[in-house]
Amino acid sequence: MSSHKGLNKPIKYLIGIVIIIAILFLVNKFLHGFWLMLVLMFGINIILAISLTITNSWVGFFSIGHGGIMLAGAYAAAFFTVPPSLKRDILDLHLPSFMLNAQIGFVPALLIGGIFGTIFAVFLVLPAIRLRGFYFCTGTLGFNIIMATIAENLPNITNGAMGLREFPQYSNVWWVWGIAIALIYISLKLKKSYIGRAFIAIGKDQDLAEHMGINLLKYKIMAFGISSFFTAIGGVLWVHLILNLFPNAFGLILVFEVVTMIVIGGMGSITGAVIGAGIITFFAEVLSPFEEGFYFLGIEVPSLLGLTTVLTGVLLISVLIFKREGIMGERELSIEGIKKFFRSKKTKNNAV
Amino acid sequence: MDYFIQQFLTSLGYGSTLAVLAAGYTMTFGIIGLVNFAHGEVLMVGAFAAYFVIQIAMLPFWAGVLAAVAGSVIIALLIERVAFKPVRGVGMITLFITSLGASTVIKNLTVLVFNDRLKPFPSPKFLEGSYQIGNIFIYKKIAFIVLITILICILLVLLVKKTKIGIAMRSISYNINIAQTLGINTEMVIIIVFMISATLAGISGIFWGILFGSVQASMGAIPVVYAFIASILGGVGNVLGAIIGGYIIAVGSSLLVAYLPVDLVGLKPLFAWVIFFSILIIKPSGLFKANIK
């Protein structure tokens, strides 16, 4: 065991936390504009991808309705964080007065968004729990469309298709990456715990898992609860970074991008989800100038709207055809794993 | 009462569009269990091919119909070859994701090249105008579309029930391995099913163009979901059931909107989803018998 030889556990954790804080401090200090946006979107995408991994890869219930959960969480938080002057005087929303007059900090907003998203997701699961396979997929797609339709058709509450604006700029490196790293840690621990193994067992063979004494309903709802809590938090972080919210903000295209992240990273792997989030974020942010069109050395590059989505789709299909398990498969990157990898290489070299 | 009949007759046009699309959808769904999200893009490509032939190249209407069918069949076979064949047999979810990917790629590529604005689709002269009976108008184009749909329905039922290829299709939908053992060229039958389904999607695209007078790159996104719901409603693989399912969804949502207060008209999409969840909870096998019928 390595922990006996080296430093003991608390000191290791302390060093890890100090290093992370130092890196975040440097990022916060020296990056701005495009690069800061890239780092922040990367963090949010990690949160979304890991949340989706829990339901789609572990429990094996392929949801494409997480956009609806993000929408529920984001609107719930938005009702509290948008300045009262806009809510009350300009848009004249018909909200309860404690919502109209409130402008709360980020921690309660995140919690409200997360809890509200979770409640909505559990409502999604209860009717859809009987569905299997692609029936469930389409049901969750329906949830996505239903949420967007409702948000669009309640002009007195959500301001309809015009959306909400004037959000306070709460999301920064500390919040986004703090939550992302916490989620990575929690999900890695979860994967090894009884609950996480129960999730994966359900994903491998639902009927067998039930015979082993796993309460399907309980663990499915638990998985959806955890996943949607963090998905909704991702939605809240997103709107306080982009600073506007429309009913179609989290449509099928966004969900599709997150699905691509977990597929190319490897279904079931947290490391894979992080790698996939990195690849897709970089891809999307680097290609974003092409979507709007720009001048390069006096030559006009025309606007290519939808280019990112096309390339994402091509990438997704090629991964599914040529390397179905993705980059990581179901494995995780760990220090022991890297050591083992190099050791085996060394012995191979010695043998040769 | 006149209002009800008028709304009902008008909604039959969109109903036929969905019914024909769903009939093609349910065939591939029934035979290889494929939830084909890209089917809406097959409809879109068909409608675009007709748009180019009729509006840009100024050719007559029948040439547009031929172009629509040809365009749909080509794109459907291309999708089948690139996105479905390599992952067939791996699992439903993988097929579902690749079809979602194929759909996204084709739709956004079309938006990229031709943008997403509405493009005028000229309907032929003989479909303009309407008949009047009392206070009720019967539009010629809707009558034409409904008649063609009935004709297609009869042809499809005959094809599935009476012909050799129909028997082969049914046997594959029961069990593909046994069908192969008995000497049926399953690969060929699957290709033929894809071609029939694409032809129906192309015709549905023409219906759409005649009905709304315009085509758009993102036109396939909503009908494909309704076609899926219609095929579940009619029993997977049941062609007649899917056609009835398509009519139920279109007519039902139109009538719902006709009687809702004006503020809630935007809730029209919810009708199909209410149907979807109710049918899956009450009678998951659909209203009629499943499997190719």
Interface residues (C-beta under 8 A of the other chain):
Chain A: F62 I64 P127 A128 R130 L131 G133 F134 Y135 C137 T138 G139 L141 G142 I145 I146 T149 I150 E152 N153 I253 F256 V259 T260 V263 L304 L305 G306 L307 T309 V310 T312 G313 V314 L316 I317 L320 I321 R324
Chain B: V35 V82 A83 P86 V87 V90 M92 I93 T94 F96 I97 T98 L100 G101 A102 T104 V105 N108 L109 V111 L112 N115 V225 F228 I229 I232 D263 L264 G266 L267 P269 L270 W273 F276 F277 L280 I281 P284
